Amino acid sequence: MTHLRKMMLEELQRRNYAETTIDCYIRTVEDFSRRFHLPPDRLGPRHIREYQAELFQKQKLTASTVRQRLAALRFFYTKTLRKAWSIEETPYPKKVRRLPTILSPEEVAQLIDAALTPYHHTLLMTLYATGMRRAELARLKVSDVDSKRMVIHVQGGKGRKDRDVLLSPKLLEELREHWRRLRRKPSVWLFPGNRHHSGDRPIDTKTVWHACKEAAKRAGIKKDLHPHTLRHCFATHLLEAGADLRTIQILLGHGDLRETTVYLHLSERHLHATASPLDSLKLKDKQHRNE
C-alpha cells in the first residue's frame, strides 16, 4: 500500500485538494483494502459494490458520506491507477435533503455555558460567533485574528477559498482570555494541540467534535448536535436578525446562493411571516358543527 498511497497522495496534492479531503480519501482507500485483505489495485467493481452495501447496511452511514467514500475510490481508480470507472456498475446513492438541526439562542447559550473546560468554551464560542467549519477553526492562526478591522481571516477554506468572517467584540475578549490562559504562547496556531495545548501542531478536529458533544451532554440537550450545528445556528440566527442571504452566503463561504437558501426554511421570522391559508377560512363554530 505504501507505493500506491504515495502515488495517490501525489495526485491529490497535484490537483490542490484540501488537506481534509486528502485525509478522507486516503483513509477510505486504506479501509477498503483492509476490508478485503488485498491491495486496492487488485480489487474491482464487485468489491466496490459489496463495500458500498456494507457502508449502508452494517455501518449505517448516510447517503452523503457514502457518496464521499465512492468519490474517494473513483479518484483512486481513475486518477491514480488510470482505470475506467462505470457509473452504471457503481451508481452514486441519491442525495437525501434533510433540514439541519437548529438550536434556539437560549439553547446555544446553555451549550456554551456547559463546556467542559475554558478551552472548550472558547472553541464553541468561536464556532457560533463566526459560522466556521470545524476544520477551519482547528487551523486558525494567531495572525488570522485582525482586531483592527474586527475580522478573522479564514485561509484555505472549503474549495481552497479564503474569506473574512465576523469578529465580535465579545469573541475578541474571549480570545484574549484564551491567550492569557495558555501556558506556552503559540507562535503560529491559535488553538495548539496536545494535552496541555502547547504543541507545535493545531488541534485535531476530533477535539472540536468532543467539545461539542460533551457540552451537549452536560447541558441536557437531546437534539442531534455536532460542531456543524453551530454553523447552521449562526446562519439562521443572522437571518432572523435581519441579515440578507447574500451577506450570509459570503460569511459562510458558499459558492452558490442556493446552498444558503436552506436557512429560509429554518428561520422562524420567515416561517411566521406568512399566515396559513387555514386562518382565512370561515368555518362553522363548534356549536353549529354537528347540526
Secondary structure, DSSP 4 states (H G I P E B T S, - for coil): -HHHHHHHHHHHHHTT--HHHHHHHHHHHHHHHHHHTS-GGG--HHHHHHHHHHHHHTS---HHHHHHHHHHHHHIIIIIS-----TTTSPPPPP---PPP---HHHHHHHHHT-SSHHHHHHHHHHHHH---HHHHHT-BGGGEETTTTEEEE-S-GGG--EEEE--HHHHHHHHHHHHH-SS--SSBSSB-TTTT--SSBPPHHHHHHHHHHHHHHHT--S---HHHHHHHHHHHHHHTT--HHHHHHHHT-SSHHHHGGGGTT-HHHHSSS--GGGG--PPPHHHHT-
